[in-house]
Amino acid sequence: MNDKVMVAGAGKSGIAAAKLLLETGGTVLLYDSNEKLDTEKVLAEFPENAKITLKLGELEKPDFAGIQICVMSPGIDLETPFVKLLTDNKVQLWSEIELGYQVAKGQLVAVTGTNGKTTTVTLTGQIMKNAFEDAFTVGKADAVLAASLFHFGEISIGELKQYLESKQIPVRHLYD
């Protein structure tokens, strides 16, 4: 993505989303309504030459000029005033799952659950690496991207499967 994209939320998942966007060549506006966050600490998460702007506190229209997409961290209430400001100005709201889908360059295997994700990802990853030389895994802190959506009830696993199927991504149904 070579566009300028806003990421709402400067916590673990927001930082992970911002890093992913930067790795794809994008420019990021990282926004958090908590004006008391330590700017230096947040920006220390990124390389010194990263194309990132950090905005804390109240968001105003000039702050997101030229932005067409905002990746929402899962803990953000979609009824907050800044979200209305974005949608009123035709900014698309993406979940972190949508971001992952948009930047994925191959087949995707998502592992979710409460216990055993690390073991399952490690074993599945090794199997895939044995079969495909360009396979890789993403886990631990990056798993926040999907896991927190389920934890906070933003989306159910069934809804995610329906969405993935609508994008022609094969999904395995265990009890069909």
C-alpha positions in Angstrom: 0.0 0.0 0.0 1.6 3.2 -1.1 -1.2 5.4 0.3 -1.3 7.4 3.4 -3.4 5.4 5.9 -4.6 6.3 9.4 -4.3 3.8 12.2 -6.6 4.5 15.2 -5.2 3.3 18.5 -1.5 3.4 19.5 -1.6 0.2 21.6 0.0 -3.1 20.7 -2.3 -3.9 17.8 -2.3 -0.4 16.4 1.5 -0.3 16.4 1.6 -3.8 14.7 -0.9 -2.5 12.0 1.2 0.7 11.5 4.4 -1.4 11.1 2.7 -3.6 8.6 1.6 -0.6 6.6 5.1 0.9 6.7 6.6 -2.4 5.5 4.4 -2.2 2.4 5.6 1.2 1.6 2.8 3.2 3.0 2.7 6.4 5.0 1.0 6.3 8.4 -0.9 8.7 10.6 -1.1 6.9 14.0 -3.8 8.4 16.1 -4.8 8.0 19.7 -7.3 10.1 21.6 -5.2 9.7 24.8 -3.2 12.9 24.7 -1.2 11.8 27.7 0.6 9.0 25.9 4.4 9.4 25.8 5.2 10.5 22.2 8.8 9.5 22.3 7.9 6.0 23.7 5.3 5.4 20.9 7.6 6.6 18.1 10.5 4.5 19.5 8.6 1.5 18.3 9.4 2.5 14.7 12.6 3.0 12.7 14.0 6.5 12.9 13.2 7.2 9.2 9.7 5.7 9.2 7.1 7.7 7.3 4.8 8.1 10.4 3.0 11.0 12.0 1.7 10.6 15.5 -1.5 12.6 16.5 -2.7 12.5 20.1 -5.8 14.1 21.6 -8.7 15.5 19.6 -8.8 14.7 15.9 -9.8 17.4 13.5 -10.6 17.4 9.8 -7.2 18.9 8.7 -5.4 16.1 10.6 -6.6 13.4 8.2 -6.6 15.4 5.0 -5.8 13.0 2.1 -6.6 9.9 4.1 -9.1 7.5 2.6 -8.7 4.5 4.9 -8.5 4.2 8.7 -7.5 0.9 10.3 -9.4 0.6 13.6 -7.9 -1.1 16.7 -10.4 -3.5 18.1 -11.0 -1.8 21.4 -12.2 1.4 19.9 -15.9 2.1 20.3 -17.3 2.9 16.8 -19.8 5.4 18.3 -17.0 7.8 19.4 -17.1 11.3 17.8 -13.8 10.9 15.9 -15.2 7.8 14.1 -18.3 9.8 13.1 -16.0 12.6 11.8 -14.1 10.0 9.7 -17.2 8.4 8.3 -18.9 11.8 7.6 -15.8 12.6 5.5 -16.0 9.3 3.6 -13.0 7.7 5.2 -13.3 3.9 5.0 -13.0 2.0 8.3 -11.1 -1.2 8.1 -10.6 -3.8 10.8 -7.1 -5.2 11.3 -8.3 -8.4 9.7 -9.2 -6.4 6.5 -5.7 -4.9 6.5 -4.2 -8.3 6.8 -6.3 -9.6 4.0 -5.4 -6.6 1.7 -1.7 -7.0 2.2 -1.5 -10.8 2.1 0.2 -12.1 -1.0 -0.8 -15.8 -0.9 -2.8 -18.3 0.9 -3.7 -17.5 4.5 -4.2 -19.8 7.4 -5.8 -18.1 10.5 -5.5 -19.7 13.9 -7.8 -18.5 16.6 -8.9 -19.7 20.0 -8.3 -19.3 23.7 -5.6 -21.9 24.5 -3.0 -23.6 22.3 -2.7 -21.0 19.5 1.1 -20.8 19.8 1.6 -24.6 19.6 -0.9 -24.9 16.7 0.7 -22.0 14.8 4.2 -23.5 15.4 3.2 -27.0 14.2 1.2 -25.7 11.3 3.9 -23.3 10.3 6.5 -26.0 10.3 4.3 -28.2 8.1 3.7 -25.4 5.7 7.4 -24.5 5.6 8.3 -28.1 4.7 5.8 -28.0 1.9 6.3 -24.4 0.7 9.6 -22.6 0.8 8.0 -19.1 1.2 5.7 -20.0 4.1 6.0 -18.0 7.3 4.1 -17.5 10.5 3.0 -14.5 12.5 2.3 -15.0 16.1 2.6 -13.8 19.7 2.0 -10.0 19.9 0.9 -9.9 16.2 -1.9 -12.4 17.1 -3.5 -9.5 18.9 -4.8 -8.3 15.5 -7.4 -11.1 15.3 -7.6 -12.4 18.8 -8.7 -9.1 20.4 -11.6 -8.8 17.9 -13.0 -12.1 19.2 -12.2 -11.3 22.8 -14.1 -8.0 22.7 -17.0 -9.4 20.8 -16.4 -7.2 17.8 -16.8 -10.2 15.4 -17.5 -13.8 15.8 -15.5 -16.6 14.3 -18.5 -17.5 12.1 -18.8 -13.9 10.9 -15.0 -13.9 10.0 -15.5 -17.2 8.1 -18.4 -15.7 6.2 -16.3 -12.6 5.3 -13.3 -14.7 4.2 -15.6 -16.8 2.0 -17.1 -13.6 0.5 -13.5 -12.7 -0.6 -13.1 -16.2 -2.1 -10.7 -17.3 0.6 -11.2 -21.1 1.4 -12.5 -21.7 4.9 -12.6 -25.1 6.7 -15.8 -25.8 8.6 -15.2 -28.4 11.3 -18.8 -29.5 11.8 -20.3 -29.5 8.4 
